[in-house]
Amino acid sequence: EVCERDGLDLFTMLFSETQGRAVVAVPRSEEVRFKDMCTMRNYPFARIGVVDAVNDALDLMGATRVPLPGLRQAHESTLPTYFG
């Protein structure tokens, strides 16, 4: 749905943040509030995935699941790997 609307593939949608597009994580308890804030400001938004706490994974639009431990390791080790 999101990719079709914006003409983007899944990789671009997830890893190509721009001045006009950003990926944000919103707790489920704040989802309605976040949507309302975006709507009030006429900011487009779309849910592109959800964290599945039961399986400890990020479910990306039903297309793939990414294990959270792997994401965490990649996030925490990238800069130390390159810059010591």
mmCIF file of the N, C-alpha and C atoms, coordinates in Angstrom:
data_MODEL
# 
_entry.id   MODEL 
# 
loop_
_atom_site.group_PDB 
_atom_site.id 
_atom_site.type_symbol 
_atom_site.label_atom_id 
_atom_site.label_alt_id 
_atom_site.label_comp_id 
_atom_site.label_asym_id 
_atom_site.label_entity_id 
_atom_site.label_seq_id 
_atom_site.pdbx_PDB_ins_code 
_atom_site.Cartn_x 
_atom_site.Cartn_y 
_atom_site.Cartn_z 
_atom_site.occupancy 
_atom_site.B_iso_or_equiv 
_atom_site.pdbx_formal_charge 
_atom_site.auth_seq_id 
_atom_site.auth_comp_id 
_atom_site.auth_asym_id 
_atom_site.auth_atom_id 
_atom_site.pdbx_PDB_model_num 
ATOM 1   N N  . GLU A 1 1  ? 0.823  -1.189  0.000  1.00 0.00 ? 1  GLU A N  1 
ATOM 2   C CA . GLU A 1 1  ? 0.000  0.000   0.000  1.00 0.00 ? 1  GLU A CA 1 
ATOM 3   C C  . GLU A 1 1  ? 0.867  1.253   0.000  1.00 0.00 ? 1  GLU A C  1 
ATOM 4   N N  . VAL A 1 2  ? 1.824  1.351   0.926  1.00 0.00 ? 2  VAL A N  1 
ATOM 5   C CA . VAL A 1 2  ? 2.693  2.518   1.008  1.00 0.00 ? 2  VAL A CA 1 
ATOM 6   C C  . VAL A 1 2  ? 3.566  2.623   -0.225 1.00 0.00 ? 2  VAL A C  1 
ATOM 7   N N  . CYS A 1 3  ? 4.187  1.515   -0.600 1.00 0.00 ? 3  CYS A N  1 
ATOM 8   C CA . CYS A 1 3  ? 5.083  1.525   -1.746 1.00 0.00 ? 3  CYS A CA 1 
ATOM 9   C C  . CYS A 1 3  ? 4.333  1.901   -3.013 1.00 0.00 ? 3  CYS A C  1 
ATOM 10  N N  . GLU A 1 4  ? 3.131  1.372   -3.179 1.00 0.00 ? 4  GLU A N  1 
ATOM 11  C CA . GLU A 1 4  ? 2.332  1.697   -4.355 1.00 0.00 ? 4  GLU A CA 1 
ATOM 12  C C  . GLU A 1 4  ? 1.972  3.177   -4.365 1.00 0.00 ? 4  GLU A C  1 
ATOM 13  N N  . ARG A 1 5  ? 1.541  3.690   -3.224 1.00 0.00 ? 5  ARG A N  1 
ATOM 14  C CA . ARG A 1 5  ? 1.125  5.091   -3.139 1.00 0.00 ? 5  ARG A CA 1 
ATOM 15  C C  . ARG A 1 5  ? 2.262  6.036   -3.493 1.00 0.00 ? 5  ARG A C  1 
ATOM 16  N N  . ASP A 1 6  ? 3.452  5.770   -2.965 1.00 0.00 ? 6  ASP A N  1 
ATOM 17  C CA . ASP A 1 6  ? 4.586  6.662   -3.159 1.00 0.00 ? 6  ASP A CA 1 
ATOM 18  C C  . ASP A 1 6  ? 5.501  6.236   -4.297 1.00 0.00 ? 6  ASP A C  1 
ATOM 19  N N  . GLY A 1 7  ? 5.203  5.117   -4.940 1.00 0.00 ? 7  GLY A N  1 
ATOM 20  C CA . GLY A 1 7  ? 6.023  4.646   -6.050 1.00 0.00 ? 7  GLY A CA 1 
ATOM 21  C C  . GLY A 1 7  ? 7.416  4.216   -5.626 1.00 0.00 ? 7  GLY A C  1 
ATOM 22  N N  . LEU A 1 8  ? 7.549  3.672   -4.418 1.00 0.00 ? 8  LEU A N  1 
ATOM 23  C CA . LEU A 1 8  ? 8.850  3.268   -3.888 1.00 0.00 ? 8  LEU A CA 1 
ATOM 24  C C  . LEU A 1 8  ? 8.874  1.776   -3.617 1.00 0.00 ? 8  LEU A C  1 
ATOM 25  N N  . ASP A 1 9  ? 10.063 1.180   -3.758 1.00 0.00 ? 9  ASP A N  1 
ATOM 26  C CA . ASP A 1 9  ? 10.190 -0.218  -3.359 1.00 0.00 ? 9  ASP A CA 1 
ATOM 27  C C  . ASP A 1 9  ? 10.452 -0.264  -1.851 1.00 0.00 ? 9  ASP A C  1 
ATOM 28  N N  . LEU A 1 10 ? 10.351 -1.458  -1.279 1.00 0.00 ? 10 LEU A N  1 
ATOM 29  C CA . LEU A 1 10 ? 10.477 -1.609  0.172  1.00 0.00 ? 10 LEU A CA 1 
ATOM 30  C C  . LEU A 1 10 ? 11.827 -1.114  0.679  1.00 0.00 ? 10 LEU A C  1 
ATOM 31  N N  . PHE A 1 11 ? 12.915 -1.442  -0.017 1.00 0.00 ? 11 PHE A N  1 
ATOM 32  C CA . PHE A 1 11 ? 14.247 -1.014  0.419  1.00 0.00 ? 11 PHE A CA 1 
ATOM 33  C C  . PHE A 1 11 ? 14.325 0.509   0.489  1.00 0.00 ? 11 PHE A C  1 
ATOM 34  N N  . THR A 1 12 ? 13.858 1.179   -0.559 1.00 0.00 ? 12 THR A N  1 
ATOM 35  C CA . THR A 1 12 ? 13.904 2.639   -0.582 1.00 0.00 ? 12 THR A CA 1 
ATOM 36  C C  . THR A 1 12 ? 13.046 3.228   0.526  1.00 0.00 ? 12 THR A C  1 
ATOM 37  N N  . MET A 1 13 ? 11.876 2.656   0.737  1.00 0.00 ? 13 MET A N  1 
ATOM 38  C CA . MET A 1 13 ? 10.978 3.153   1.776  1.00 0.00 ? 13 MET A CA 1 
ATOM 39  C C  . MET A 1 13 ? 11.637 3.075   3.158  1.00 0.00 ? 13 MET A C  1 
ATOM 40  N N  . LEU A 1 14 ? 12.402 2.027   3.401  1.00 0.00 ? 14 LEU A N  1 
ATOM 41  C CA . LEU A 1 14 ? 12.998 1.822   4.718  1.00 0.00 ? 14 LEU A CA 1 
ATOM 42  C C  . LEU A 1 14 ? 14.324 2.541   4.922  1.00 0.00 ? 14 LEU A C  1 
ATOM 43  N N  . PHE A 1 15 ? 15.124 2.645   3.864  1.00 0.00 ? 15 PHE A N  1 
ATOM 44  C CA . PHE A 1 15 ? 16.500 3.104   4.053  1.00 0.00 ? 15 PHE A CA 1 
ATOM 45  C C  . PHE A 1 15 ? 16.840 4.373   3.293  1.00 0.00 ? 15 PHE A C  1 
ATOM 46  N N  . SER A 1 16 ? 15.859 5.088   2.809  1.00 0.00 ? 16 SER A N  1 
ATOM 47  C CA . SER A 1 16 ? 16.127 6.310   2.066  1.00 0.00 ? 16 SER A CA 1 
ATOM 48  C C  . SER A 1 16 ? 15.374 7.468   2.700  1.00 0.00 ? 16 SER A C  1 
ATOM 49  N N  . GLU A 1 17 ? 15.796 7.845   3.890  1.00 0.00 ? 17 GLU A N  1 
ATOM 50  C CA . GLU A 1 17 ? 15.179 8.994   4.532  1.00 0.00 ? 17 GLU A CA 1 
ATOM 51  C C  . GLU A 1 17 ? 15.610 10.252  3.783  1.00 0.00 ? 17 GLU A C  1 
ATOM 52  N N  . THR A 1 18 ? 14.705 11.209  3.670  1.00 0.00 ? 18 THR A N  1 
ATOM 53  C CA . THR A 1 18 ? 14.989 12.481  3.012  1.00 0.00 ? 18 THR A CA 1 
ATOM 54  C C  . THR A 1 18 ? 14.480 13.594  3.912  1.00 0.00 ? 18 THR A C  1 
ATOM 55  N N  . GLN A 1 19 ? 14.627 14.840  3.454  1.00 0.00 ? 19 GLN A N  1 
ATOM 56  C CA . GLN A 1 19 ? 14.089 15.953  4.233  1.00 0.00 ? 19 GLN A CA 1 
ATOM 57  C C  . GLN A 1 19 ? 12.574 15.869  4.320  1.00 0.00 ? 19 GLN A C  1 
ATOM 58  N N  . GLY A 1 20 ? 11.969 15.165  3.379  1.00 0.00 ? 20 GLY A N  1 
ATOM 59  C CA . GLY A 1 20 ? 10.521 15.050  3.371  1.00 0.00 ? 20 GLY A CA 1 
ATOM 60  C C  . GLY A 1 20 ? 9.992  13.716  3.839  1.00 0.00 ? 20 GLY A C  1 
ATOM 61  N N  . ARG A 1 21 ? 10.876 12.791  4.197  1.00 0.00 ? 21 ARG A N  1 
ATOM 62  C CA . ARG A 1 21 ? 10.429 11.452  4.609  1.00 0.00 ? 21 ARG A CA 1 
ATOM 63  C C  . ARG A 1 21 ? 11.379 10.920  5.681  1.00 0.00 ? 21 ARG A C  1 
ATOM 64  N N  . ALA A 1 22 ? 10.797 10.433  6.760  1.00 0.00 ? 22 ALA A N  1 
ATOM 65  C CA . ALA A 1 22 ? 11.597 9.875   7.849  1.00 0.00 ? 22 ALA A CA 1 
ATOM 66  C C  . ALA A 1 22 ? 10.893 8.653   8.414  1.00 0.00 ? 22 ALA A C  1 
ATOM 67  N N  . VAL A 1 23 ? 11.676 7.707   8.874  1.00 0.00 ? 23 VAL A N  1 
ATOM 68  C CA . VAL A 1 23 ? 11.134 6.528   9.545  1.00 0.00 ? 23 VAL A CA 1 
ATOM 69  C C  . VAL A 1 23 ? 11.145 6.818   11.041 1.00 0.00 ? 23 VAL A C  1 
ATOM 70  N N  . VAL A 1 24 ? 10.005 6.660   11.688 1.00 0.00 ? 24 VAL A N  1 
ATOM 71  C CA . VAL A 1 24 ? 9.913  6.884   13.130 1.00 0.00 ? 24 VAL A CA 1 
ATOM 72  C C  . VAL A 1 24 ? 9.281  5.668   13.789 1.00 0.00 ? 24 VAL A C  1 
ATOM 73  N N  . ALA A 1 25 ? 9.637  5.448   15.020 1.00 0.00 ? 25 ALA A N  1 
ATOM 74  C CA . ALA A 1 25 ? 9.033  4.368   15.807 1.00 0.00 ? 25 ALA A CA 1 
ATOM 75  C C  . ALA A 1 25 ? 8.067  5.004   16.799 1.00 0.00 ? 25 ALA A C  1 
ATOM 76  N N  . VAL A 1 26 ? 6.849  4.504   16.814 1.00 0.00 ? 26 VAL A N  1 
ATOM 77  C CA . VAL A 1 26 ? 5.808  5.048   17.683 1.00 0.00 ? 26 VAL A CA 1 
ATOM 78  C C  . VAL A 1 26 ? 5.228  3.902   18.509 1.00 0.00 ? 26 VAL A C  1 
ATOM 79  N N  . PRO A 1 27 ? 5.222  4.029   19.825 1.00 0.00 ? 27 PRO A N  1 
ATOM 80  C CA . PRO A 1 27 ? 4.597  2.982   20.644 1.00 0.00 ? 27 PRO A CA 1 
ATOM 81  C C  . PRO A 1 27 ? 3.128  2.820   20.260 1.00 0.00 ? 27 PRO A C  1 
ATOM 82  N N  . ARG A 1 28 ? 2.649  1.604   20.314 1.00 0.00 ? 28 ARG A N  1 
ATOM 83  C CA . ARG A 1 28 ? 1.241  1.360   19.956 1.00 0.00 ? 28 ARG A CA 1 
ATOM 84  C C  . ARG A 1 28 ? 0.293  2.213   20.781 1.00 0.00 ? 28 ARG A C  1 
ATOM 85  N N  . SER A 1 29 ? 0.653  2.475   22.015 1.00 0.00 ? 29 SER A N  1 
ATOM 86  C CA . SER A 1 29 ? -0.211 3.289   22.879 1.00 0.00 ? 29 SER A CA 1 
ATOM 87  C C  . SER A 1 29 ? -0.311 4.736   22.400 1.00 0.00 ? 29 SER A C  1 
ATOM 88  N N  . GLU A 1 30 ? 0.600  5.157   21.531 1.00 0.00 ? 30 GLU A N  1 
ATOM 89  C CA . GLU A 1 30 ? 0.621  6.534   21.025 1.00 0.00 ? 30 GLU A CA 1 
ATOM 90  C C  . GLU A 1 30 ? 0.250  6.620   19.544 1.00 0.00 ? 30 GLU A C  1 
ATOM 91  N N  . GLU A 1 31 ? -0.136 5.504   18.942 1.00 0.00 ? 31 GLU A N  1 
ATOM 92  C CA . GLU A 1 31 ? -0.397 5.487   17.500 1.00 0.00 ? 31 GLU A CA 1 
ATOM 93  C C  . GLU A 1 31 ? -1.501 6.462   17.094 1.00 0.00 ? 31 GLU A C  1 
ATOM 94  N N  . VAL A 1 32 ? -2.610 6.460   17.800 1.00 0.00 ? 32 VAL A N  1 
ATOM 95  C CA . VAL A 1 32 ? -3.720 7.357   17.454 1.00 0.00 ? 32 VAL A CA 1 
ATOM 96  C C  . VAL A 1 32 ? -3.284 8.811   17.603 1.00 0.00 ? 32 VAL A C  1 
ATOM 97  N N  . ARG A 1 33 ? -2.589 9.105   18.673 1.00 0.00 ? 33 ARG A N  1 
ATOM 98  C CA . ARG A 1 33 ? -2.104 10.479  18.900 1.00 0.00 ? 33 ARG A CA 1 
ATOM 99  C C  . ARG A 1 33 ? -1.153 10.912  17.789 1.00 0.00 ? 33 ARG A C  1 
ATOM 100 N N  . PHE A 1 34 ? -0.252 10.015  17.382 1.00 0.00 ? 34 PHE A N  1 
ATOM 101 C CA . PHE A 1 34 ? 0.690  10.326  16.307 1.00 0.00 ? 34 PHE A CA 1 
ATOM 102 C C  . PHE A 1 34 ? -0.057 10.597  15.000 1.00 0.00 ? 34 PHE A C  1 
ATOM 103 N N  . LYS A 1 35 ? -1.010 9.733   14.672 1.00 0.00 ? 35 LYS A N  1 
ATOM 104 C CA . LYS A 1 35 ? -1.802 9.926   13.447 1.00 0.00 ? 35 LYS A CA 1 
ATOM 105 C C  . LYS A 1 35 ? -2.552 11.254  13.487 1.00 0.00 ? 35 LYS A C  1 
ATOM 106 N N  . ASP A 1 36 ? -3.134 11.570  14.634 1.00 0.00 ? 36 ASP A N  1 
ATOM 107 C CA . ASP A 1 36 ? -3.866 12.833  14.773 1.00 0.00 ? 36 ASP A CA 1 
ATOM 108 C C  . ASP A 1 36 ? -2.944 14.033  14.583 1.00 0.00 ? 36 ASP A C  1 
ATOM 109 N N  . MET A 1 37 ? -1.738 13.979  15.166 1.00 0.00 ? 37 MET A N  1 
ATOM 110 C CA . MET A 1 37 ? -0.785 15.080  15.014 1.00 0.00 ? 37 MET A CA 1 
ATOM 111 C C  . MET A 1 37 ? -0.402 15.262  13.551 1.00 0.00 ? 37 MET A C  1 
ATOM 112 N N  . CYS A 1 38 ? -0.141 14.171  12.859 1.00 0.00 ? 38 CYS A N  1 
ATOM 113 C CA . CYS A 1 38 ? 0.223  14.253  11.441 1.00 0.00 ? 38 CYS A CA 1 
ATOM 114 C C  . CYS A 1 38 ? -0.933 14.803  10.612 1.00 0.00 ? 38 CYS A C  1 
ATOM 115 N N  . THR A 1 39 ? -2.122 14.319  10.879 1.00 0.00 ? 39 THR A N  1 
ATOM 116 C CA . THR A 1 39 ? -3.300 14.758  10.134 1.00 0.00 ? 39 THR A CA 1 
ATOM 117 C C  . THR A 1 39 ? -3.552 16.249  10.342 1.00 0.00 ? 39 THR A C  1 
ATOM 118 N N  . MET A 1 40 ? -3.427 16.721  11.576 1.00 0.00 ? 40 MET A N  1 
ATOM 119 C CA . MET A 1 40 ? -3.641 18.143  11.870 1.00 0.00 ? 40 MET A CA 1 
ATOM 120 C C  . MET A 1 40 ? -2.666 19.032  11.108 1.00 0.00 ? 40 MET A C  1 
ATOM 121 N N  . ARG A 1 41 ? -1.481 18.523  10.829 1.00 0.00 ? 41 ARG A N  1 
ATOM 122 C CA . ARG A 1 41 ? -0.452 19.301  10.140 1.00 0.00 ? 41 ARG A CA 1 
ATOM 123 C C  . ARG A 1 41 ? -0.381 18.985  8.643  1.00 0.00 ? 41 ARG A C  1 
ATOM 124 N N  . ASN A 1 42 ? -1.295 18.154  8.182  1.00 0.00 ? 42 ASN A N  1 
ATOM 125 C CA . ASN A 1 42 ? -1.307 17.716  6.779  1.00 0.00 ? 42 ASN A CA 1 
ATOM 126 C C  . ASN A 1 42 ? -0.015 17.012  6.372  1.00 0.00 ? 42 ASN A C  1 
ATOM 127 N N  . TYR A 1 43 ? 0.580  16.262  7.298  1.00 0.00 ? 43 TYR A N  1 
ATOM 128 C CA . TYR A 1 43 ? 1.767  15.466  7.002  1.00 0.00 ? 43 TYR A CA 1 
ATOM 129 C C  . TYR A 1 43 ? 1.318  14.067  6.602  1.00 0.00 ? 43 TYR A C  1 
ATOM 130 N N  . PRO A 1 44 ? 1.777  13.582  5.458  1.00 0.00 ? 44 PRO A N  1 
ATOM 131 C CA . PRO A 1 44 ? 1.430  12.202  5.105  1.00 0.00 ? 44 PRO A CA 1 
ATOM 132 C C  . PRO A 1 44 ? 2.162  11.233  6.029  1.00 0.00 ? 44 PRO A C  1 
ATOM 133 N N  . PHE A 1 45 ? 1.545  10.106  6.296  1.00 0.00 ? 45 PHE A N  1 
ATOM 134 C CA . PHE A 1 45 ? 2.166  9.089   7.143  1.00 0.00 ? 45 PHE A CA 1 
ATOM 135 C C  . PHE A 1 45 ? 1.634  7.735   6.726  1.00 0.00 ? 45 PHE A C  1 
ATOM 136 N N  . ALA A 1 46 ? 2.385  6.718   7.059  1.00 0.00 ? 46 ALA A N  1 
ATOM 137 C CA . ALA A 1 46 ? 1.949  5.353   6.773  1.00 0.00 ? 46 ALA A CA 1 
ATOM 138 C C  . ALA A 1 46 ? 2.668  4.404   7.712  1.00 0.00 ? 46 ALA A C  1 
ATOM 139 N N  . ARG A 1 47 ? 1.969  3.382   8.129  1.00 0.00 ? 47 ARG A N  1 
ATOM 140 C CA . ARG A 1 47 ? 2.584  2.335   8.943  1.00 0.00 ? 47 ARG A CA 1 
ATOM 141 C C  . ARG A 1 47 ? 3.292  1.388   7.974  1.00 0.00 ? 47 ARG A C  1 
ATOM 142 N N  . ILE A 1 48 ? 4.588  1.207   8.177  1.00 0.00 ? 48 ILE A N  1 
ATOM 143 C CA . ILE A 1 48 ? 5.332  0.315   7.282  1.00 0.00 ? 48 ILE A CA 1 
ATOM 144 C C  . ILE A 1 48 ? 5.778  -0.963  7.975  1.00 0.00 ? 48 ILE A C  1 
ATOM 145 N N  . GLY A 1 49 ? 5.531  -1.042  9.259  1.00 0.00 ? 49 GLY A N  1 
ATOM 146 C CA . GLY A 1 49 ? 5.899  -2.250  9.984  1.00 0.00 ? 49 GLY A CA 1 
ATOM 147 C C  . GLY A 1 49 ? 5.501  -2.148  11.437 1.00 0.00 ? 49 GLY A C  1 
ATOM 148 N N  . VAL A 1 50 ? 5.602  -3.269  12.118 1.00 0.00 ? 50 VAL A N  1 
ATOM 149 C CA . VAL A 1 50 ? 5.315  -3.317  13.549 1.00 0.00 ? 50 VAL A CA 1 
ATOM 150 C C  . VAL A 1 50 ? 6.329  -4.219  14.229 1.00 0.00 ? 50 VAL A C  1 
ATOM 151 N N  . VAL A 1 51 ? 6.626  -3.900  15.475 1.00 0.00 ? 51 VAL A N  1 
ATOM 152 C CA . VAL A 1 51 ? 7.500  -4.753  16.266 1.00 0.00 ? 51 VAL A CA 1 
ATOM 153 C C  . VAL A 1 51 ? 6.653  -5.873  16.853 1.00 0.00 ? 51 VAL A C  1 
ATOM 154 N N  . ASP A 1 52 ? 7.072  -7.089  16.600 1.00 0.00 ? 52 ASP A N  1 
ATOM 155 C CA . ASP A 1 52 ? 6.393  -8.282  17.111 1.00 0.00 ? 52 ASP A CA 1 
ATOM 156 C C  . ASP A 1 52 ? 7.168  -8.759  18.335 1.00 0.00 ? 52 ASP A C  1 
ATOM 157 N N  . ALA A 1 53 ? 6.695  -8.370  19.512 1.00 0.00 ? 53 ALA A N  1 
ATOM 158 C CA . ALA A 1 53 ? 7.402  -8.699  20.751 1.00 0.00 ? 53 ALA A CA 1 
ATOM 159 C C  . ALA A 1 53 ? 7.429  -10.193 21.024 1.00 0.00 ? 53 ALA A C  1 
ATOM 160 N N  . VAL A 1 54 ? 6.415  -10.907 20.580 1.00 0.00 ? 54 VAL A N  1 
ATOM 161 C CA . VAL A 1 54 ? 6.355  -12.352 20.809 1.00 0.00 ? 54 VAL A CA 1 
ATOM 162 C C  . VAL A 1 54 ? 7.499  -13.055 20.089 1.00 0.00 ? 54 VAL A C  1 
ATOM 163 N N  . ASN A 1 55 ? 7.742  -12.666 18.839 1.00 0.00 ? 55 ASN A N  1 
ATOM 164 C CA . ASN A 1 55 ? 8.795  -13.300 18.043 1.00 0.00 ? 55 ASN A CA 1 
ATOM 165 C C  . ASN A 1 55 ? 10.090 -12.501 18.033 1.00 0.00 ? 55 ASN A C  1 
ATOM 166 N N  . ASP A 1 56 ? 10.138 -11.384 18.782 1.00 0.00 ? 56 ASP A N  1 
ATOM 167 C CA . ASP A 1 56 ? 11.332 -10.547 18.865 1.00 0.00 ? 56 ASP A CA 1 
ATOM 168 C C  . ASP A 1 56 ? 11.831 -10.174 17.475 1.00 0.00 ? 56 ASP A C  1 
ATOM 169 N N  . ALA A 1 57 ? 10.896 -9.619  16.667 1.00 0.00 ? 57 ALA A N  1 
ATOM 170 C CA . ALA A 1 57 ? 11.233 -9.284  15.288 1.00 0.00 ? 57 ALA A CA 1 
ATOM 171 C C  . ALA A 1 57 ? 10.457 -8.055  14.833 1.00 0.00 ? 57 ALA A C  1 
ATOM 172 N N  . LEU A 1 58 ? 10.958 -7.431  13.780 1.00 0.00 ? 58 LEU A N  1 
ATOM 173 C CA . LEU A 1 58 ? 10.272 -6.334  13.122 1.00 0.00 ? 58 LEU A CA 1 
ATOM 174 C C  . LEU A 1 58 ? 9.597  -6.901  11.889 1.00 0.00 ? 58 LEU A C  1 
ATOM 175 N N  . ASP A 1 59 ? 8.283  -6.773  11.816 1.00 0.00 ? 59 ASP A N  1 
ATOM 176 C CA . ASP A 1 59 ? 7.506  -7.264  10.676 1.00 0.00 ? 59 ASP A CA 1 
ATOM 177 C C  . ASP A 1 59 ? 7.308  -6.093  9.728  1.00 0.00 ? 59 ASP A C  1 
ATOM 178 N N  . LEU A 1 60 ? 7.905  -6.184  8.542  1.00 0.00 ? 60 LEU A N  1 
ATOM 179 C CA . LEU A 1 60 ? 7.853  -5.100  7.572  1.00 0.00 ? 60 LEU A CA 1 
ATOM 180 C C  . LEU A 1 60 ? 6.771  -5.348  6.538  1.00 0.00 ? 60 LEU A C  1 
ATOM 181 N N  . MET A 1 61 ? 5.625  -4.751  6.768  1.00 0.00 ? 61 MET A N  1 
ATOM 182 C CA . MET A 1 61 ? 4.495  -4.804  5.843  1.00 0.00 ? 61 MET A CA 1 
ATOM 183 C C  . MET A 1 61 ? 4.137  -6.222  5.435  1.00 0.00 ? 61 MET A C  1 
ATOM 184 N N  . GLY A 1 62 ? 4.435  -7.187  6.277  1.00 0.00 ? 62 GLY A N  1 
ATOM 185 C CA . GLY A 1 62 ? 4.130  -8.569  5.947  1.00 0.00 ? 62 GLY A CA 1 
ATOM 186 C C  . GLY A 1 62 ? 5.059  -9.155  4.904  1.00 0.00 ? 62 GLY A C  1 
ATOM 187 N N  . ALA A 1 63 ? 6.004  -8.357  4.398  1.00 0.00 ? 63 ALA A N  1 
ATOM 188 C CA . ALA A 1 63 ? 6.910  -8.820  3.347  1.00 0.00 ? 63 ALA A CA 1 
ATOM 189 C C  . ALA A 1 63 ? 8.079  -9.612  3.910  1.00 0.00 ? 63 ALA A C  1 
ATOM 190 N N  . THR A 1 64 ? 8.528  -9.229  5.084  1.00 0.00 ? 64 THR A N  1 
ATOM 191 C CA . THR A 1 64 ? 9.669  -9.905  5.693  1.00 0.00 ? 64 THR A CA 1 
ATOM 192 C C  . THR A 1 64 ? 9.686  -9.612  7.191  1.00 0.00 ? 64 THR A C  1 
ATOM 193 N N  . ARG A 1 65 ? 10.364 -10.468 7.913  1.00 0.00 ? 65 ARG A N  1 
ATOM 194 C CA . ARG A 1 65 ? 10.591 -10.266 9.349  1.00 0.00 ? 65 ARG A CA 1 
ATOM 195 C C  . ARG A 1 65 ? 12.092 -10.145 9.574  1.00 0.00 ? 65 ARG A C  1 
ATOM 196 N N  . VAL A 1 66 ? 12.457 -9.166  10.373 1.00 0.00 ? 66 VAL A N  1 
ATOM 197 C CA . VAL A 1 66 ? 13.863 -8.950  10.691 1.00 0.00 ? 66 VAL A CA 1 
ATOM 198 C C  . VAL A 1 66 ? 14.024 -9.139  12.197 1.00 0.00 ? 66 VAL A C  1 
ATOM 199 N N  . PRO A 1 67 ? 14.874 -10.083 12.619 1.00 0.00 ? 67 PRO A N  1 
ATOM 200 C CA . PRO A 1 67 ? 15.078 -10.313 14.054 1.00 0.00 ? 67 PRO A CA 1 
ATOM 201 C C  . PRO A 1 67 ? 15.639 -9.067  14.749 1.00 0.00 ? 67 PRO A C  1 
ATOM 202 N N  . LEU A 1 68 ? 15.046 -8.694  15.862 1.00 0.00 ? 68 LEU A N  1 
ATOM 203 C CA . LEU A 1 68 ? 15.498 -7.514  16.596 1.00 0.00 ? 68 LEU A CA 1 
ATOM 204 C C  . LEU A 1 68 ? 16.937 -7.624  17.099 1.00 0.00 ? 68 LEU A C  1 
ATOM 205 N N  . PRO A 1 69 ? 17.394 -8.792  17.561 1.00 0.00 ? 69 PRO A N  1 
ATOM 206 C CA . PRO A 1 69 ? 18.794 -8.857  17.997 1.00 0.00 ? 69 PRO A CA 1 
ATOM 207 C C  . PRO A 1 69 ? 19.775 -8.485  16.878 1.00 0.00 ? 69 PRO A C  1 
ATOM 208 N N  . GLY A 1 70 ? 19.488 -8.884  15.658 1.00 0.00 ? 70 GLY A N  1 
ATOM 209 C CA . GLY A 1 70 ? 20.353 -8.528  14.531 1.00 0.00 ? 70 GLY A CA 1 
ATOM 210 C C  . GLY A 1 70 ? 20.328 -7.042  14.238 1.00 0.00 ? 70 GLY A C  1 
ATOM 211 N N  . LEU A 1 71 ? 19.149 -6.439  14.297 1.00 0.00 ? 71 LEU A N  1 
ATOM 212 C CA . LEU A 1 71 ? 19.039 -4.991  14.098 1.00 0.00 ? 71 LEU A CA 1 
ATOM 213 C C  . LEU A 1 71 ? 19.778 -4.239  15.193 1.00 0.00 ? 71 LEU A C  1 
ATOM 214 N N  . ARG A 1 72 ? 19.605 -4.701  16.421 1.00 0.00 ? 72 ARG A N  1 
ATOM 215 C CA . ARG A 1 72 ? 20.269 -4.057  17.563 1.00 0.00 ? 72 ARG A CA 1 
ATOM 216 C C  . ARG A 1 72 ? 21.788 -4.130  17.408 1.00 0.00 ? 72 ARG A C  1 
ATOM 217 N N  . GLN A 1 73 ? 22.285 -5.289  17.038 1.00 0.00 ? 73 GLN A N  1 
ATOM 218 C CA . GLN A 1 73 ? 23.734 -5.470  16.873 1.00 0.00 ? 73 GLN A CA 1 
ATOM 219 C C  . GLN A 1 73 ? 24.256 -4.570  15.756 1.00 0.00 ? 73 GLN A C  1 
ATOM 220 N N  . ALA A 1 74 ? 23.548 -4.507  14.643 1.00 0.00 ? 74 ALA A N  1 
ATOM 221 C CA . ALA A 1 74 ? 23.979 -3.660  13.528 1.00 0.00 ? 74 ALA A CA 1 
ATOM 222 C C  . ALA A 1 74 ? 23.970 -2.187  13.939 1.00 0.00 ? 74 ALA A C  1 
ATOM 223 N N  . HIS A 1 75 ? 22.942 -1.777  14.643 1.00 0.00 ? 75 HIS A N  1 
ATOM 224 C CA . HIS A 1 75 ? 22.823 -0.384  15.077 1.00 0.00 ? 75 HIS A CA 1 
ATOM 225 C C  . HIS A 1 75 ? 23.945 -0.006  16.044 1.00 0.00 ? 75 HIS A C  1 
ATOM 226 N N  . GLU A 1 76 ? 24.228 -0.869  16.990 1.00 0.00 ? 76 GLU A N  1 
ATOM 227 C CA . GLU A 1 76 ? 25.201 -0.547  18.030 1.00 0.00 ? 76 GLU A CA 1 
ATOM 228 C C  . GLU A 1 76 ? 26.649 -0.740  17.602 1.00 0.00 ? 76 GLU A C  1 
ATOM 229 N N  . SER A 1 77 ? 26.893 -1.499  16.550 1.00 0.00 ? 77 SER A N  1 
ATOM 230 C CA . SER A 1 77 ? 28.281 -1.802  16.194 1.00 0.00 ? 77 SER A CA 1 
ATOM 231 C C  . SER A 1 77 ? 28.801 -1.050  14.974 1.00 0.00 ? 77 SER A C  1 
ATOM 232 N N  . THR A 1 78 ? 27.942 -0.403  14.211 1.00 0.00 ? 78 THR A N  1 
ATOM 233 C CA . THR A 1 78 ? 28.389 0.218   12.961 1.00 0.00 ? 78 THR A CA 1 
ATOM 234 C C  . THR A 1 78 ? 29.463 1.269   13.186 1.00 0.00 ? 78 THR A C  1 
ATOM 235 N N  . LEU A 1 79 ? 29.195 2.277   14.000 1.00 0.00 ? 79 LEU A N  1 
ATOM 236 C CA . LEU A 1 79 ? 30.191 3.327   14.205 1.00 0.00 ? 79 LEU A CA 1 
ATOM 237 C C  . LEU A 1 79 ? 31.450 2.807   14.888 1.00 0.00 ? 79 LEU A C  1 
ATOM 238 N N  . PRO A 1 80 ? 31.354 2.011   15.959 1.00 0.00 ? 80 PRO A N  1 
ATOM 239 C CA . PRO A 1 80 ? 32.580 1.474   16.550 1.00 0.00 ? 80 PRO A CA 1 
ATOM 240 C C  . PRO A 1 80 ? 33.394 0.631   15.562 1.00 0.00 ? 80 PRO A C  1 
ATOM 241 N N  . THR A 1 81 ? 32.718 -0.086  14.683 1.00 0.00 ? 81 THR A N  1 
ATOM 242 C CA . THR A 1 81 ? 33.432 -0.901  13.698 1.00 0.00 ? 81 THR A CA 1 
ATOM 243 C C  . THR A 1 81 ? 34.265 -0.026  12.774 1.00 0.00 ? 81 THR A C  1 
ATOM 244 N N  . TYR A 1 82 ? 33.707 1.085   12.334 1.00 0.00 ? 82 TYR A N  1 
ATOM 245 C CA . TYR A 1 82 ? 34.400 1.939   11.376 1.00 0.00 ? 82 TYR A CA 1 
ATOM 246 C C  . TYR A 1 82 ? 35.321 2.963   12.019 1.00 0.00 ? 82 TYR A C  1 
ATOM 247 N N  . PHE A 1 83 ? 35.007 3.382   13.237 1.00 0.00 ? 83 PHE A N  1 
ATOM 248 C CA . PHE A 1 83 ? 35.781 4.460   13.841 1.00 0.00 ? 83 PHE A CA 1 
ATOM 249 C C  . PHE A 1 83 ? 36.481 4.082   15.142 1.00 0.00 ? 83 PHE A C  1 
ATOM 250 N N  . GLY A 1 84 ? 36.341 2.828   15.559 1.00 0.00 ? 84 GLY A N  1 
ATOM 251 C CA . GLY A 1 84 ? 37.048 2.351   16.733 1.00 0.00 ? 84 GLY A CA 1 
ATOM 252 C C  . GLY A 1 84 ? 36.477 2.697   18.052 1.00 0.00 ? 84 GLY A C  1 
# 
